[in-house]
Each structure stands twice: as structure tokens, then as C-alpha cells.
Amino acid sequence: MWIEKLTDGVLELDTPIGPRYVQPNFAQRAYLIWTFRNFFSLPQQVLRPWQLRLIDRLLSENRFVSVSVVGSHERPVIGRIERRAQTQADLLPFRKPATAVQSASAEPSREAASA
């Protein structure tokens, strides 16, 4: 099975309009087979920066292909990149948690008032 992926494999990308398939060159296919050696599908967030650059390069080169065309064999899928939509939580800035420790000057004043 990996021989077919190496010779004619495609990479599946999740997009808002549905799955798209790109045709990497031989070296890129070998690298992607290694990347997907243990998983068929990976979220975009777990990829390393150079893996993301490879995906972006494939997208910018417009190497999109059709997986199954009438009269031809079906191309094997090397793996799938999941692109999840950004949620409102992803867009909000990170907030620091409130500290439970009060300032040292506030503590003695309360004790003096209760005494």
C-alpha cells in the first residue's frame, strides 16, 4: 500500500467548501508518508513549522487534483490535514488569572480594625 502512496499519492486538505486534494512531488510524498506513518488524519495545530510551510507551498502552487476521474484509477490518499475553523475563544486575547493573594498593606489594616 505504501508503494502506491509513494508513486501516486495525494494529500487531502479540509477546507470550508469541502475536501481538496493536492499532488505533491516524489520527495514531498516520501516526507508526507513519514509524517502520516502512525495517523491517517492530523490537525493543523500539531504540525511543525516546516510541515506547515510544505502545505502552504502545495496550496500556493495550485497542485489540486481530482481523486477519482471516470475511466482512471482512484488515487491513494497519503493523509488528511484537518483545518478547524477559528472559534470565538481563539480570537479572544489571553487574560491573566486574578491572584488570590492580597497586598501586604491591606492585611494589617483589617487586623487593626478588628482589635
BELWO-V811444 format. One record per backbone hydrogen bond with DSSP energy under -0.5 kcal/mol. NH is the residue of the N-H (numbers start at 1). CO is the residue of the C=O. Records with the same first field share a line. If there is no record, write none. Layout:
BEGIN
NH = CO, CO
END
This chain:
BEGIN
5 = 1
6 = 2
7 = 3
8 = 4
9 = 5
10 = 76
11 = 22
12 = 79
13 = 20
14 = 81
15 = 18
18 = 15
20 = 13
21 = 65
22 = 11
23 = 63
24 = 22
29 = 25
30 = 26
31 = 27
32 = 28
33 = 29
34 = 30
35 = 31
36 = 32
37 = 34
42 = 80
44 = 82
46 = 43
47 = 44
52 = 48
53 = 49
54 = 50
55 = 51
56 = 52
57 = 53
58 = 54
59 = 55
60 = 56
61 = 57
62 = 59
63 = 58
65 = 21
69 = 67
72 = 69
75 = 67
78 = 10, 76
79 = 10
80 = 40
81 = 12
82 = 42, 80
83 = 81
84 = 82
90 = 87
91 = 87
92 = 88
106 = 103
107 = 103
108 = 104
109 = 105
110 = 106, 107
111 = 107
112 = 108
113 = 109
114 = 110
115 = 111
END
